Amino acid sequence: PDLKRWIVENIHIFGECLSEKLMIYATGRIPSYAEKQELKQIVAKVEKDKGGFRDLVIALMESQTFRTR
């Protein structure tokens, strides 16, 4: 219960961390500063649009970083 509550209360932090880890896995490298900024924008947009995990993954796959890896 405590972990779930923390994630819900800090969804933005969790989303940024999760998106970075997914991008590292997908590209095989650590994102650059500019790419990390793109990831933050993606997370913010998904959160604003009330999206979920699926929306985040789709947005990451459509990102410049993913497409030009």
N, C-alpha and C positions, 0 to 999 in steps of 0.2 A: 504493500500500500504506500509506503513512504517513497519508494522509487517512482512509482506511477504518479504520485502527487507532484514530486519534484519535476518530472518530465513535463507534465501539464503546465506547471507554473513557469517553467523555463523553456518552453517549446522552441523559442528562437535560438537559444544557445544549443539545444539538442539538435535542431535542424541544421545549423551551420556545421556542427561537428560531424553529424551523420553524412551530410552532403560532401564534406571534404574526404571522409573515409571512403565513400562510394566512388568518388572521382579518382582517388589514389588507386583503388582496386581496378577501376576501368582503364586507366591510362598507364598504370605501372610506374608512376612518378608523383612526387609531391607537387601540388599546384604552386605556381609562382604567385607573387603578391597580386598582380593584376587578375589572375585567375581566381584567387581567393575573394577578391572584390566582386567578381562576377557571381561566385557562389553565394555570397551574402545577398546580392540583389535577387537571385533566384529564390532563395529561402524567404526573403521578405515578400516577394510577389505571391508565392504559394501560400504563405501565411495570410496575406491580405485577402486573397481569393478564397480563403477558408478551405484550401485543398488539404489532401492527406498524403500519405506515403507514396501512393501511386502517382499522384500529380507531381510530387517532388522528383521521382525517378524519371518521369517523362520529360520534365523541364531540364533535368541534368543531361539527358540524352540529346536534347535539342540545343544544348548550349554550344557556344563557340569552342570552348575548351574541349568538350567531348568530340565534337565533329572534326577538329583539327589536331587530334592527339597524334 
